Amino acid sequence: MTVRTSTIVALAVAALSLGACVSAQGNLSPDYGQSVKQNLAAQVADPDAAYRRDAPPAAAGARTNLAQDRYNKGKVTQPAAASASRVGNSGAAAPGAPPT
């Protein structure tokens, strides 16, 4: 290739590459991106949040005191074991399956 041809090819590639930088805002609706802004606003904590409650929520002081004493003594009551619900047929178990 000659210098002139390579220059023309380089300019053509540059012109086509710059075409990708053009914004296509003309065919988007005016509220484009509002859902992202709405979701972001819903997930951000408001440090100046005002609550309508005048009094703090009620708490059982004696029960709270017992829980704090158990915590300090290292005898915390463990929560009950959680389990997932079972979905399926309630018929006989498959051969070799452990009993439920």
KAZI-V367515 format. One record per helix or strand. SS is the DSSP state (~ for helix, > for strand). FROM is the first residue (numbers start at 0). TO is the last residue. If there is no record, write none. Layout:
BEGIN
ss=SS from=FROM to=TO
ss=SS from=FROM to=TO
END
This chain:
BEGIN
ss=~ from=2 to=18
ss=~ from=24 to=26
ss=~ from=33 to=42
ss=~ from=60 to=72
END
